[in-house]
């Protein structure tokens, strides 16, 4: 390298070193400003604590109370949601059962007609009657017992007429069959009653 090249490069090095020192100085200034702000913030907090304006114990208690309040609100909200979910499920089940019962009530006249057909043609309808009875049982539809001589139960039997003078009421004749649907009486049996 010749001397002219060195002279040419030297001022550039100086310029770079001056620029670097200015940049470093700016960074140091920013850092010093930040530190100064933090020191002022700490001093302000310390002054407030000394004057009684800012009590860390009091502030902690306030924050703990706020946390407890928010926790309680969250627990209440969760409980309300869980109650709402359970209530919705229960309503859905009740609605579904009501729809099913309404449907079953609508087919009861068809079942009555089928029973009359079986009574009119017992030989030909007997196999079909057994299959039909099994199907009804599978669906949860069962006949109420109305055997002649059976004791009358006011929750299961509706007496259309009563004859006799005895103390015990028994079934004399079935006028219309009664049915359970899933264990509940959907229609009572209409019967003639005899007192013995």
Order of alpha helices (4+ residues) and beta strands (2+ residues): alpha-alpha-alpha-beta-beta-beta-beta-beta-beta
